[in-house]
Amino acid sequence: MAALHQGGAATPGPVTPESDEGPTAAAVAPQESKRDESPDCRCAHHAGQALRVIEGEAKAAEFLARLHAQQADPDELAVIVSMLYGAALRGFCAAIAKALRVPYA
């Protein structure tokens, strides 16, 4: 059952099988956090993207090293590319293109 405060407004109580009261909209609405308002958080997305590009470049460097040592084959390249997406895939492709000296946009 809900408790009454000084202004007569009821606060939601626990929902039990005997109670037909459900949670209020305020109780289930997402709460804004101070972290969302932080200026540091605005650039976190860009930093994450940059880290994924670097991750893709590192995977390309590892593959190219194995390829030069004749320890890699085209199937391995296909597997690596199939697991990458977004910024990591862009970084991987940029490193491969640079190694092949192919101009790209």
GROMACS elastic network, one bead per residue, 0.5 to 0.9 nm:
[ bonds ]
;  ai    aj funct       b0    kb
    1    12     6  0.76227   500
    1    13     6  0.55332   500
    1    14     6  0.72505   500
    1    15     6  0.81904   500
    1    16     6  0.89150   500
    1    19     6  0.69789   500
    1    21     6  0.78409   500
    2    10     6  0.56579   500
    2    11     6  0.55037   500
    2    12     6  0.51648   500
    2    14     6  0.80256   500
    2    21     6  0.84695   500
    3     9     6  0.82832   500
    3    10     6  0.54881   500
    3    11     6  0.56864   500
    3    12     6  0.73599   500
    3    13     6  0.70539   500
    4     7     6  0.78102   500
    4     8     6  0.54247   500
    4     9     6  0.56252   500
    4    11     6  0.65820   500
    5     8     6  0.53041   500
    5     9     6  0.56923   500
    5    10     6  0.64198   500
    5    11     6  0.75786   500
    6     9     6  0.74329   500
    7    10     6  0.87496   500
   10    13     6  0.87374   500
   12    15     6  0.83438   500
   12    21     6  0.76664   500
   12    22     6  0.78544   500
   12    23     6  0.66004   500
   12    24     6  0.70240   500
   12    27     6  0.85661   500
   13    16     6  0.89561   500
   13    21     6  0.79612   500
   13    22     6  0.86939   500
   13    23     6  0.82565   500
   14    19     6  0.84151   500
   14    21     6  0.83810   500
   14    22     6  0.84425   500
   14    23     6  0.83772   500
   15    18     6  0.81306   500
   15    19     6  0.59983   500
   15    20     6  0.74954   500
   15    21     6  0.62532   500
   15    22     6  0.61293   500
   15    23     6  0.74618   500
   16    19     6  0.50996   500
   16    20     6  0.78172   500
   16    21     6  0.83046   500
   17    20     6  0.75268   500
   19    22     6  0.81327   500
   21    24     6  0.86869   500
   23    26     6  0.80863   500
   23    27     6  0.59617   500
   23    28     6  0.68293   500
   24    27     6  0.51509   500
   24    28     6  0.66519   500
   24    29     6  0.86628   500
   25    28     6  0.53752   500
   25    29     6  0.58529   500
   26    29     6  0.52208   500
   26    30     6  0.82918   500
   26    31     6  0.87878   500
   27    30     6  0.83471   500
   28    31     6  0.86663   500
   32    35     6  0.83571   500
   32    36     6  0.69954   500
   32    37     6  0.84883   500
   33    36     6  0.55485   500
   33    37     6  0.71563   500
   34    37     6  0.51738   500
   34    38     6  0.63806   500
   35    38     6  0.51710   500
   35    39     6  0.86580   500
   35    40     6  0.84639   500
   35    41     6  0.67543   500
   36    39     6  0.83477   500
   36    41     6  0.64152   500
   36    42     6  0.80934   500
   37    40     6  0.86337   500
   37    41     6  0.73593   500
   37    42     6  0.83275   500
   38    41     6  0.53757   500
   38    42     6  0.71853   500
   39    42     6  0.54815   500
   39    43     6  0.74140   500
   40    43     6  0.58311   500
   40    44     6  0.65737   500
   41    45     6  0.74707   500
   42    45     6  0.66144   500
   42    46     6  0.80010   500
   43    46     6  0.52295   500
   43    47     6  0.62166   500
   43    48     6  0.86303   500
   44    48     6  0.60556   500
   44    49     6  0.85752   500
   45    48     6  0.51172   500
   45    49     6  0.62745   500
   45    50     6  0.87055   500
   46    49     6  0.50330   500
   46    50     6  0.61839   500
   46    51     6  0.86145   500
   47    50     6  0.50494   500
   47    51     6  0.61772   500
   47    52     6  0.86811   500
   48    51     6  0.50783   500
   48    52     6  0.62980   500
   48    53     6  0.87320   500
   49    52     6  0.51504   500
   49    53     6  0.63055   500
   49    54     6  0.87050   500
   49    86     6  0.86408   500
   49    87     6  0.59336   500
   49    88     6  0.80713   500
   50    53     6  0.50661   500
   50    54     6  0.62319   500
   50    55     6  0.85669   500
   50    87     6  0.75131   500
   50    88     6  0.87350   500
   51    54     6  0.50459   500
   51    55     6  0.60949   500
   51    56     6  0.86786   500
   51    87     6  0.84980   500
   51    88     6  0.82099   500
   52    56     6  0.62216   500
   52    57     6  0.86054   500
   52    86     6  0.82333   500
   52    87     6  0.54745   500
   52    89     6  0.83950   500
   52    90     6  0.89295   500
   52    91     6  0.75565   500
   53    56     6  0.51238   500
   53    57     6  0.62540   500
   53    58     6  0.86595   500
   53    86     6  0.85304   500
   53    89     6  0.73337   500
   53    90     6  0.64788   500
   53    92     6  0.73116   500
   54    58     6  0.61267   500
   54    59     6  0.86474   500
   54    87     6  0.86647   500
   54    88     6  0.71378   500
   54    91     6  0.63042   500
   54    92     6  0.83307   500
   55    58     6  0.51028   500
   55    59     6  0.62989   500
   55    60     6  0.87138   500
   55    87     6  0.88216   500
   55    88     6  0.59734   500
   55    91     6  0.73372   500
   55    92     6  0.79131   500
   56    59     6  0.51191   500
   56    60     6  0.62693   500
   56    61     6  0.86903   500
   56    84     6  0.76945   500
   56    87     6  0.75242   500
   56    89     6  0.58564   500
   56    90     6  0.71090   500
   56    93     6  0.78770   500
   56    94     6  0.87899   500
   56    95     6  0.81351   500
   57    60     6  0.50670   500
   57    61     6  0.62151   500
   57    62     6  0.86863   500
   57    88     6  0.74691   500
   57    89     6  0.85600   500
   57    90     6  0.84577   500
   57    93     6  0.78558   500
   57    94     6  0.74144   500
   57    95     6  0.55428   500
   57    96     6  0.82658   500
   58    61     6  0.50303   500
   58    62     6  0.62073   500
   58    63     6  0.85997   500
   58    91     6  0.84178   500
   58    92     6  0.75418   500
   58    95     6  0.85146   500
   59    62     6  0.51169   500
   59    63     6  0.61637   500
   59    64     6  0.85723   500
   59    80     6  0.81362   500
   59    88     6  0.89046   500
   59    91     6  0.89240   500
   59    92     6  0.66111   500
   60    63     6  0.50524   500
   60    64     6  0.60041   500
   60    65     6  0.84931   500
   60    80     6  0.89109   500
   60    91     6  0.81590   500
   60    92     6  0.51761   500
   60    93     6  0.76815   500
   60    94     6  0.88236   500
   60    95     6  0.60944   500
   60    96     6  0.62640   500
   61    64     6  0.50986   500
   61    65     6  0.61047   500
   61    66     6  0.86723   500
   61    92     6  0.84122   500
   61    95     6  0.72973   500
   61    96     6  0.81105   500
   62    65     6  0.51695   500
   62    66     6  0.63660   500
   62    67     6  0.86075   500
   63    66     6  0.51534   500
   63    67     6  0.60434   500
   63    68     6  0.86540   500
   63    72     6  0.71348   500
   63    76     6  0.84277   500
   63    77     6  0.75058   500
   63    80     6  0.87246   500
   64    68     6  0.60964   500
   64    69     6  0.84958   500
   64    72     6  0.83301   500
   64    96     6  0.78984   500
   64    99     6  0.82893   500
   65    68     6  0.52379   500
   65    69     6  0.62599   500
   65    70     6  0.86283   500
   65    71     6  0.85687   500
   65    72     6  0.87649   500
   66    70     6  0.61180   500
   66    72     6  0.53560   500
   66    73     6  0.88770   500
   67    71     6  0.56782   500
   67    73     6  0.70633   500
   68    71     6  0.75509   500
   68    72     6  0.81936   500
   69    72     6  0.78109   500
   70    73     6  0.78698   500
   72    75     6  0.82249   500
   72    76     6  0.63931   500
   72    77     6  0.78817   500
   73    76     6  0.55093   500
   73    77     6  0.67874   500
   74    77     6  0.50001   500
   74    78     6  0.62782   500
   74    79     6  0.87321   500
   75    78     6  0.50359   500
   75    79     6  0.62962   500
   75    80     6  0.87260   500
   76    79     6  0.50833   500
   76    80     6  0.62288   500
   76    81     6  0.86341   500
   77    80     6  0.51851   500
   77    81     6  0.61559   500
   77    82     6  0.85209   500
   78    81     6  0.52323   500
   78    82     6  0.60400   500
   78    83     6  0.87552   500
   79    82     6  0.51507   500
   79    83     6  0.64717   500
   80    83     6  0.54026   500
   80    84     6  0.66293   500
   81    84     6  0.52863   500
   81    85     6  0.79669   500
   81    89     6  0.70751   500
   81    92     6  0.81603   500
   81    93     6  0.88015   500
   82    85     6  0.78651   500
   83    89     6  0.86807   500
   84    87     6  0.85095   500
   84    88     6  0.60004   500
   84    89     6  0.50332   500
   84    90     6  0.88055   500
   84    92     6  0.83090   500
   85    88     6  0.58583   500
   85    90     6  0.76761   500
   86    89     6  0.54082   500
   86    90     6  0.63639   500
   86    91     6  0.88396   500
   87    91     6  0.61914   500
   87    92     6  0.85703   500
   88    91     6  0.51434   500
   88    92     6  0.61393   500
   88    93     6  0.86330   500
   89    93     6  0.60740   500
   89    94     6  0.84515   500
   90    93     6  0.52252   500
   90    94     6  0.60398   500
   90    95     6  0.86249   500
   91    94     6  0.51138   500
   91    95     6  0.62245   500
   91    96     6  0.86560   500
   92    95     6  0.53248   500
   92    96     6  0.62858   500
   92    97     6  0.86475   500
   93    96     6  0.50585   500
   93    97     6  0.59823   500
   93    98     6  0.84334   500
   94    97     6  0.51072   500
   94    98     6  0.60516   500
   94    99     6  0.85603   500
   94   104     6  0.79634   500
   95    98     6  0.50438   500
   95    99     6  0.61367   500
   95   100     6  0.86123   500
   96    99     6  0.50572   500
   96   100     6  0.62254   500
   96   101     6  0.84536   500
   96   102     6  0.87554   500
   97   100     6  0.50244   500
   97   101     6  0.58758   500
   97   102     6  0.51931   500
   97   103     6  0.72176   500
   97   104     6  0.73167   500
   98   102     6  0.62011   500
   98   103     6  0.76492   500
   98   104     6  0.86438   500
   99   102     6  0.78323   500
  100   103     6  0.89454   500
